[in-house]
Amino acid sequence: MFGNKNEDERFYVKSKENIKSLGRFTVVVDRETGVNYVHAWVGTGSSLTPLLDKNGNPIIDNMK
């Protein structure tokens, strides 16, 4: 598994991927809600948005 294992921190990195000539994509999980977010870092800009399933619902991990 990727990222930090410190359960005192609210967010942890679930996965990360560098895509040649495009940028870096990271999936970050909120430990309190279980919601997965995708963070895109391309050039000098970045964005963060909830990761959605095929029905448009946020992907939520069971945190128990």
SULBELJO-V279163 format. One line per field, one symbol per residue. burial: b if it has 16 or more other ideal C-beta (glycine too) atoms within 10 Angstrom, else e. A space follows every 10 residues. Layout:
burial=???
This chain:
burial=eebeeeeeee ebebeeeeee eeeeebbbbb eeeebbbbbe beeeeeeeee beeeeeeeee eeee
